[in-house]
């Protein structure tokens, strides 16, 4: 009489791993072959959270067996878990280097989270790399598992990279075009900037800034925008097309835009505003 209870205790202690969001028919069949009659992709319940267990007790299994026409007089508990494992150091370093995207950088892991993690993809978003303090920086990441679920992890890294970057020699205003005299190129050998910076004068000169930049600061590529072909207040040459007729007139732009964009224009003689398409530097087009 005691044998079934010993068997149940032994099997319940053996948990079967699951990686998805649900426990499926194939998972239960792996725990007890008698349930192979259940469709492999049939959803039987939610999968446990990482590090925890989900147990199908005998009574629940008896009901499942009856639902699927499985005949048996004894079912023992079936245990499932989402196993945790130590972080693979090699995969961790690969994820860091991939996100950093600086092939010549020297990267060293000073310390990292030690708790085990679920099986999945290691991700370290580049914007999550904090500024360095005392030569090292905190970088927060996660393991992507299940259906886009995230398990947080972190590392503290030392990074050294040598390269060129463009820095401002004076305070630069937002929405203003940058002149070559306002910037310079410097060679750095240290912790990388929080986001990729311009590396040559040509990348920056003539562009406008989406935000202000302080003197001595690197100029990120993300803040650079192409200058507008027409700005509000600029005198513009209006070319009017009406069938085969062509007409040119002088006007003033009331809004700004780049080639192909629509702007508002003021007729200086009549005082009326109209819309026109930017066709080049200081030029707009009206088609009728």
C-alpha positions, -999 to +999 in steps of 0.1 A: +000+000+000+028+024+007+045+019-027+021+043-046+027+070-021+065+066-023+062+067-061+041+098-060+066+116-037+095+106-059+079+117-092+066+150-077+101+159-066+113+155-102+103+187-120+101+189-158+114+221-173+093+244-195+104+274-214+071+288-228+043+308-213+021+277-210+023+241-200+014+221-231+003+186-239+038+177-249+051+188-215+026+166-196+034+137-219+071+141-211+061+137-174+037+108-179+037+090-212+000+080-207-009+116-216+007+113-251-029+111-264-033+148-256-025+171-286+011+182-283+001+219-285-029+218-262-027+244-235-031+229-200-022+257-178+001+287-171+038+280-168+054+289-135+075+321-130+113+316-132+125+297-102+091+285-091+070+253-096+036+244-110+022+210-098-006+191-114-020+171-085-034+136-090-071+147-089-064+173-116-047+147-137-076+123-133-099+150-146-076+157-176-074+120-184-112+117-184-115+147-207-092+131-232-104+096-229-073+082-211-081+052-189-060+047-158-067+041-121-037+060-106-021+093-114+007+108-093+015+145-091+033+160-121+058+189-114+069+216-138+094+244-134+111+272-153+147+264-144+172+290-135+209+288-144+241+308-139+248+335-164+271+322-192+301+344-190+310+340-226+275+349-238+274+378-214+306+393-229+293+387-264+261+406-256+280+435-242+304+438-272+275+435-296+256+464-280+287+485-275+295+482-313+330+495-309+353+467-323+385+483-310+372+489-275+388+472-245+360+459-223+364+443-188+336+431-165+345+443-130+315+427-114+280+414-123+248+401-109+254+366-095+218+353-091+207+326-116+186+336-146+160+318-169+172+305-202+169+331-229+187+359-248+210+383-229+203+419-239+222+451-228+206+482-244+233+508-253+214+537-237+213+519-204+251+522-200+256+548-173+284+573-171+317+560-156+325+566-120+360+558-107+368+541-140+337+518-141+301+521-151+269+504-143+252+488-172+216+474-167+203+447-190+180+417-190+174+382-201+146+380-226+126+348-221+091+334-228+070+358-249+091+390-246+094+387-208+124+403-191+145+392-162+168+420-150+205+416-147+234+441-144+272+444-148+298+470-139+322+474-167+355+492-175+357+503-211+385+521-229+383+531-265+406+554-286+390+574-313+382+609-327+351+629-318+339+664-325+335+688-296+321+723-292+346+750-286+318+773-274+282+770-262+260+761-292+224+771-295+196+747-305+181+752-340+212+771-351+236+761-379+270+751-367+300+768-382+334+751-385+350+778-362+327+766-334+339+730-333+371+710-332+382+673-334+399+657-305+413+623-299+402+605-268+414+574-250+389+566-223+353+557-216+330+560-246+304+587-248+268+576-239+258+578-275+278+578-308+294+612-316+304+629-348+340+621-358+347+647-385+342+684-390+322+678-422+297+657-403+287+687-383+294+719-402+263+735-416+239+712-397+215+725-371+212+712-336+181+696-321+193+707-287+219+730-272+255+717-267+278+730-240+314+741-247+337+711-244+310+686-249+310+660-277+284+664-304+262+633-307+251+623-342+215+621-330+213+659-324+223+668-359+197+677-385+200+689-421+194+727-424+161+739-438+161+751-474+136+778-463+132+793-428+105+815-414+112+851-423+134+843-453+128+860-486+118+834-512+114+833-549+080+819-558+075+800-591+039+797-602+029+770-627-005+774-642-009+751-672+018+761-697+022+795-681+051+803-658+053+832-633+079+843-607+074+866-578+091+876-546+075+867-512+084+859-476+083+825-460+060+823-429+072+788-419+103+767-426+108+735-444+131+713-465+130+704-502+096+688-510+079+700-478+049+725-478+054+759-462+033+790-457+042+820-478+032+857-476+025+877-508+042+910-499+020+930-523-014+917-515-007+907-479-023+873-485-009+840-474-008+808-494+008+774-494+038+764-515+062+735-519+099+740-512+118+734-544+153+744-534+173+769-514+152+800-510+127+788-537+091+775-535+067+762-561+030+767-566+011+745-592-024+754-603 
